[in-house]
């Protein structure tokens, strides 16, 4: 069994650089971290596998002469050390390959291993991989390379590690017949050294980064000169290679989205190549020297109405309950909202804010959030927007709007987190109005599962839920939300004929950056279509943000709990279509979170958790067709009956008290 050789590694990992800029051809150099998506669209981070005893990477190209033979040999190597903590990957570094071609080859050969797609060849260049079939063995105890060469001799190094030895770096020449990887030519490499900071790099940074990295911006440092970029160049390279920045996490192979702030593949190559060339200043003016604070805190200029929430004192430390504020709408007439922006008084302590509006609450009871699940008018309040870092404003689709009635109230659910320093927050909501009524009402729906249960120590656990559209609709945007243990998230539509189509994939979900992903082309769906939301959680010790991997985690409001929560903004194609009433809303939510096989019927095995146990007690009475489960209409009838019984009890209690 591979022995633990980790005691010497902790200090080394703390003192080594973030990322090796030059090619790590010597064993003394640390292999830097990176994130890549595989042939199935799953995300893989090299340094995530810090508990492994060895990591094996093999350069791959489906068009290489001996590609199939190399892949089979790698699988054989993986099988040999299956009982050990060895992580084995293909690293596809052929830009002519696609996920489809790699997936076809690996499936044909029965390969169970992930093939990380190095589409820009930046990882292959950094690791100095030049031949298809070339294998690297990396020791996670030091993140140093201990072997480079053909796959058939890598086993010797792995066996040494299995025997508890610390191997010396070994390099074995590749066979002469090994295919070259299609890397950059000498001419292309020479051209990289001529990349212009003034004409190429600075404009790219202004377009993709400066909105946050500017004076008074939310970025931790401001891009105000070449000197700043030069100083932060190693960090820029590291966050680009690990896909942390820019903070846009949608898979570019699944759909296209508006307001995409990600770097294109070509932009990533250009930026990294410029940094690897020493980040040369070159000739020309420095456009970044003109970068200053934002001209206005409001993205669309002065709003038509600014609503201020009550001041709230946030202590330096501790855990705070959600705060629910109600503010009367001061506007004297009905208006249609076309855009919203939320500005926290202190962004360091505002984790999220959900702004809704509706009828004034009964002053005899506390204000509740719009998604609390209670039978009150608050559950059907219209949502203006949700503020989270990365989602500060929402401009509604042109043909839509929300009617804000005079005499209504604004409701805001505020989640505050302490920052180590006492402060006072006074959040503002800015609204812009349309001059005329829109053709369609913008609607918002929630896909939630309050019965999630994430086992302890599990690295990849998936939960899901769905909502069914009862009318033809047009979907505009999607919002995935999880907490610290969120690893990946997706939305898919299941058409009435049973076909399923992925419409948004976030393979490397980042709790610190959440946003509505607005489809470049709105998606039209027919009545009976189900929108499915799935999230994969990481409750293992390898998840750096995991508060406690020893616990079974369920639904909860605080960030150390978890949520499966998906938002969707849409409109009905029929402008006169009505939103579901509260009982239909409740029926849809419960069906969507418990109907595991998505067949439109709840059976006993699916009635889990507190909600399911309540349903089991009454299901037999409402299974009208005796099918052994509850269809949607039967489930709604149950809720209608329960609501009527509750109404009668309240009336009886009121009569008795009078």
N, C-alpha and C positions, 0 to 999 in steps of 0.2 A: 504493500500500500504506500502511496506517496506520503512522505513524512512532512510535517509542518516545518518550514524554514523561515518563519515570519518574524521572529523576535528582532532580527537585525534590521528589518525593513522600515519600521515606523519612522525613525529619525531620518533615514535616507529619503523617504517620500516627502517629508516635510521640508527638506533642504534642497531638493533638486528643482530644476526649472520647470515651468508649466508645460513647455513643449520644445522638443529639440528642433531647431530651425534648419540645421544642416542635415544631410543624409546620415542616419545613424549606422554607419558601416563598422563602427567599433563597438565592442561589447560594453565599453565603459559609458556609452551614451544611452540616455533614457529614451525609451520609445514613448512619444507623446500620445495623449488621448485623442480619440476621434469618434464620431458617430456616423454610421452609414445605415441605409435601409437595404433589406435583403430582397430576394427575388419574389417574396410574397408581400412586400411592403411593410415588414416588421422592422423595428428599430433596434440597433445593436450599438452599444458603447463599449469600447475596448476596456477602459479602466473600471467599468462596472464589475468585471470578473476578478476583483481583487482577492477573492477567496480561492481562486483556482490555483492549482499547483503548476499548471503550464497552459499556455495559449499557443495554438498552432494556426498559422495563416498560410494558405497556399494561393499564389497568384494564378489566375484562371482566365481562360479565353475559350469560348466554345469552338472557335475556328482553329485552335492550335492542332498540330499534327496528332499528338497523342492525348488530346483532351479527355476523351472517355477513359483511357487507361489511367491517367493521372487522377481523375475524380474517383475511380474505383479504388485506387491505391490509398487515397486519403480516407475514404470510408473504411477501408480495412484497418488503417492505422487508428482511426477513431474507435472502431470496434475492439481492437486489441487492448486499448487503455480505457475501455468503457467503465471499468470499476474504479478508475482513478478520477480525480477532479481535474480532468484535462478538457479544455474547451477548444473545439476544432471548427474552423471556418474556411470557406472559399473566399477569396478576395478577387472579384471579377474586375479586371483593369483594362478591358477592351471596350472602347467607346462605341464600337459597331455592334456590340451585344445589347440586348434589351432585357428587361425582366422576363418577358415572354419567352425569349430564346433560351435564357438560362434556366427558367422554370421547366421548360419542355425537356431540356437535356437532363436535368437532375431528376425529374420525375421518371423519365424513361430508364435511367440507370438505377432507380430506386434509392437515390441519395437522400438521406434524412437530414443532412447538415445545411445550415444557412449559407447562402452565397451573398456576401455583402457586395453591393454594387458601387464600385468606385468610379462613378460616371465621369468625373472630371480628371481622374488619374492622379489626383493630388496625394492620396495616401501611397499609391505605388511609387510616385516620385520621391516622396519623403522617406520611404523605407528602402529606396534604391532597388526596387524589384524590376528586373529587366527581362526575365524569361517566364513563359507560361510553365506552370508546374513547380516553380521555385518556392521553397517552403522556408518559413521563419518559425522558430520556437522562441517564445518570450517567457521570461520568468517574472510573474507578477509580484514576487517578493521584492524585486528591485526595479521592475519594468525595463530590464535590460535584455538584449537579444543574446541567446546562448547557442543558436544554431542557424545557419543559412546554407541551403543546398537542396538537392533533390529529395523527394518524399521518401524514397526507399532507404535512406540512411538517417532520417530524422528519428526513427525509433530508438537508435542507440542513445541519443541524448535524453529522450523521454524515459528510457529504462534507467539511466543514471539517476534521474530525478526521482524515479519510482523507488530506487534503492536508498534514497535519502542523501545522495551526494549533490554537491553544488558543482555543476559542470562548467568547465572552461569554454569560452566561446570557440565554436568550431565552424569553419567555412569550407564547404565542399563545392567544387566547380560543377556547374550544370553540364549535362551531356551536350556534345557539339550539335546534336540533332534537335535539341530543344528549341521550340519556336520563340522568336522574339515577341515581346509584348509591343503593341503598336504605340510606342511612346513618342514624345516630341522629337523632331529632327533637330540637328545642330542649328539650322537656320531659324527654326521656331524658338529655340532656346536663346539665340542671340537677339531675336526680336523682343523677347521678354525683358531684356536688360534695357530696352529703350522705352519702356512704358513711362508715359508722362504723368508726373504727379499733378501738374497744373491743369492739363487737358483731360485726364482720364480719372485719376484716383480721387482728387478733391471733389469734382462734380458728382462722382458716384457716392461719396460719403455725404454730400449735401442732400442728395436725393433720398438716400436710404437711412441715414443715421442722425443727421443734425436735428431733426424734429425733437429728439429726446436729448441728444448730446450737445446742448447749447447753454449759454448762461441762463439761469433760472429754469432750466429744463429738468426733467425727471431723471436724466442720466447722471451717473456718479461723477462724470468729468465732461468738460466741454471741448468740442472739436473746433478750436478757434485759431489754429495755426498749424503749419507743417511741423513745427517743433513738437507740438502736442501729439500729433500722429506718429511721428518718429519714435517718441518716448514710449507710446503705448502699442507700438507695432507688434511685439511678441504676444501681448494679450489679445489684440485684434485677431491675430492668426489663430490663437487657441480657441476663441469663442466662435469663430467661423467654422473651424474644423470640427467642433463639437456641436454645431447647429444651435448654440445658445443665442447667437446674435446674427442678423437681426431677429427679434422675437416674433417669428412667424413659423408656425409648426404644422401647417397643412402640407400633406404629401403633394408635391407638384404633379404627380402622375394621376391624381384623382381630381378631376374637375378643375375649373378656373374660377378665381375669386377676385372681386373688385378690391381695390385698396391694398393689394398685395405688396408688402414691404420687404419681402425676401430678396436675396441676391439671386440672380440667375446663375446658371452653371458657369457661363462665360465670365460673369462678374466675379464669382468666387475665384476662378482660376487667375484672372487678372490681378486681383487684390493680393492673393497669396504669392503669386510669382513676383510681384513688385516688392513685397516684404522680404521674400527669400533672396532677392537681388540686393538687399541692404537698404530698402526703402529710399532710393535716391531722390534727392530734391529736384535736380534738373533745372531747366530754364522756365521762365514764365512767372506770371503773377500768382499769388496765393489766394484763391477764392475764399478760403476759410477765414481769412483775417476780417472779412466783412460780416461774419456770423455774430449776431447779437441776441438779446432776449427776444421772446415773442412780442410782436407789436400789440397784441391783445390776448387776454386769457380766453376770449370767446372765439371759437374757430370760424364762425359765420358773421363776426361783427357783433354789435350790441344786440342782445335778445329782445324780443317783444315783451317778455315777462321774465323777471328773475324772482324765484321763490327761495327764501332763506329758511333753512331748518333751524330749530332751536339750538343754542350753544350746548355743547356736551363736554364735560370735563373728563378727560381720560387720564387715569393714574399712570405712574411710571411702570408699575408691574402689576401682574394679576390677570385674571380671566374675567371678561365682561360678558354678560348676557346680551343678546341682540336687543337693540333699541328700536322702537317703533314710534315714529313721529307723525303727527297729523297737523297739517297747516291748511287753513281755509283758503280757497281759491279767491283772490281779490279781484279777478278780472270781471268787469260788469256785464259781459255778454257771452253767449256761446261762441266758441272759436274752434277752428280746426288746426291741430298741431302738425307741423311738418318736419321738425327737427328738435332734438333735445341734447343738452350737454350737462354733465354733472361735474362740479369742481369741489373737491374736498377742501375743507379749511386747512387740514394737516394731512397730506397724502401718506405720511409715514404710519398713521394709525387707522386709516380707513381701508379695511380689507375689501369690502364691497358695499354697494348701496343699490337697492332695488326701489325704483320710483314708480308708483302707480297713482291712479286717481279713481274716485268713485263717490258714492253717497257719503255724507258725513256719518261717522260712527256714532253709535249710541253712547253718550257720555257716561253711562253707568257701567260700561265695561271697557277694558283696555283695548287699545288699538292692536290689531293682529296683522301679520304679514299676508300678502295676497296669496301665498301658496301654503297656508298653514293647514289646509285640509278640513277646517271646521266649517260647519254649515252656517255661514254668515255671509252678508253681502260682500265682505272683503275678498272672498275667494274669486269673485267675478269682476273685481276691479280691473280696469284696463291698464296694462303695463306701458309706461312711457319708455323706459330703458333700464338696463342693468349696468351699473358702473363697476368695473374691475380694472386693475392695471392692464393697459393695452386696449381698453374699450371705454374711452372717455366721452364719446359723443355718438349720436346715431341720427343720420339724415335719412328720413323715410323715403321709400321709393316714390318716384314723381307722381304716380297716379293714385297714391294712397294718403291717408291721414288719420288722425284720431280726433274725435269730437270731444272737446273739453267743455262741459256745461257750466254755466254760471251757477254759483251756489254749491258746487262740488267741493271736495277736499282732496288735497295731495297727501299720500301716504308714502313714507319712506322707511324701508327696513335697513338699518345700519348695523354693520358688523365691524366693531372696533377691536383692534389688537394693540397691546401695549408695546412701547418702543424703548423702554428704559428711561424715559424722560416724561414727566408730567406735562400735559398739553391740553389745550381746549380746541375742539373742532367745531366749526360752523359751516356746514356744507351748503352749497348753492346749486340750484337747478335753473338752468336757462332754457327758455322755450321760444321757438320761432313759429309764427302762425302763417297759414295760407290765406290768400286773399279771397279764395272761393272754395266751395265744397269739392272734395275729390270724388273721383268716380267710384273708388272702393275704400272700405274701412280696413286699415292695417290691423291685423290680429296677431296675438301671441299665444302660444300654447306651451305647456310644460310636459315633458316626458320624464317621469320620476319613478323610482323604485325604493320605497322606504323599508323594504324587507331584505335588503342586501346583507350578506354575511360573508366576510372575507376571512378565510382560515389563517391562523398564525403561521409564520415562517414561509408562506407560499409566495413565490416570486411572480407568478402570472395567473391571476384569477379573474375571470370575466363574469360580469353581470350585465343584464340588459332589461329593456322595457320598450314598449312601442305605443303609438297612438294611431287610431284609424280615422281617416278623413271620411266623413259622412256626406260631404259635398265635393264636387270638383273644386280644386284649389290651385293656387300658384304660390310656391315656396320661394321666399326671398333670401333668408339667412338662417344659419344654424349656430347654436351656441353650446359647446360641450363644457361641462363643469364637474370637477372632482376636487379632492383635497390633496393632502401631502402624499398619499399613496397612489395617486393617479399615474399610470404609466402610458396608456394609449387610449384613444377614444375614436369613435366613428359613428356615422349616420348612414343608414341604407334605406332604400325604399323597396317594399315588396308589393309588386303590382297585383291587381286582382287575379291575374292568371298564374300567380305563384313565382314569377321571375323576381330575383332580387338583384338590386343594383346599388353599388357603393357610391355615395354622393359626397361624402367628406371623410377623410382619414387623417387623424392626428397621431402619427406613430410614436412621437416623443413628446407627450403631453407635459407641459410645464405649468405647475400651479401658480407660479409668479407672473405668468403672462396669459391672460384669458381674453377671448374676444369673440364677437359675432363674426362668423365667416359669411360674407355676403356673396352669393353666387353671381358670377359675371352674367350668366343667362339664367333668369328665374326658371324654376322647374315646375312644369304643369303636371298635376297628378289628378287622376280620376277618382270619383267616389269609390270607396272600398280599398283604396291604397293604404298600406300601413307604413308609417315612418318609424324605423327601428333605431334605437340608440343603444350602443354597447360601449362599455368602458372596461379596460383591463387594469387591474390593480397590482401593485407590487408591495406585499407585506413582508418582504424578506429583510434581513440585516444589510443587504447590499444596497438598498434604497437609502441614500444619504439623508433624505428628509423624513424618513420613517420614525415617528416618535417612539414606537414600541412594537417590535415585530413579534412579541410573545403573545399578543392579544388577538382574539377574534373580534373583528371590527364590523360594526353595523352602521346604520344611518344615524347621523347626528349633525347638529348645527355647527359645532366647533371644528376647527381645522384638523384636530387630531382624530376626530370621527371621520366618516366618509359620506359621500353622496353619489348617487347616480342621478344626475339632473341634466336634462337637455332642453334647451330652448329652441323654438322655431317661430320665426316671423313669416306670416303668410297673409293672403287674402283669398276670399272665395271668388271663383270665376263669376258666379251669379251675384251681382251687387246687392241683391235683396235677400241673400241667404242670412239666416239668423245664427248667432253663436249658440252653442249648446247651453241648456239651462244647467243649474248647479247639480242636479241629479244625473244628467247625462255626462257632465264633466267628471263627476265622481266615478261613475260606471266605467268610463273610458280609462281613467287612471288605474283603477283596480284591475280591470281586465288586462291592460297593457303590462302591468308589472308582475302578474302572477301566471299569465298564459305563456309558459316557457316554450312550448313548441309552436306558438303563434298560429294555432288552428282555429281561434275564435271560440274556444270552449274551455271552461275551467273544470278540471276533474280533481278528485280528492288529493292525488299526489302533488298537485300544483298549489293547493291551498296551504301555504306555509306561512310561518311567522304569525304575529298577533292578528294581522288582517285575515289570513287564511283560516285561523282557528275560529274566528267569529263567523266566517262564511260557512264552515263545515256544519255548524250547529243548525243552520237554516236551509242549507242547499237542497236537502231532500224535499222540502215543502215547495220549492220554486222550480224544480226540474219538471216542468209541465209535460215535456215530451218523453220523459223517462229515458233520456239518452245517456244518463250516467254522469252528466256534467251540466254546467250553466252556460248557456249562450248569452250574448250581449243583452238581448231583450229580456231574458229571464233574470239576469243580474240587475238590470235597471228596475224591474218590477219589485225585486227584493228591497232595493234602496227606497223606492217610492213607498212601499209598505212600512219600512222602518221609520221613514221620515214622518209618515202620517201617525204612526203609533207614538212617536216622540212628541208630535204636536198635541195629540190628545192628552198625554201625560202632563205637559206643561199647562194646558188649559185647565185640567183638573186641579193641579197644584195651585194655580192662580185663583180658581174659584174657592178652594178651601181656605186660602189665605185671606180672602175678602169676607 
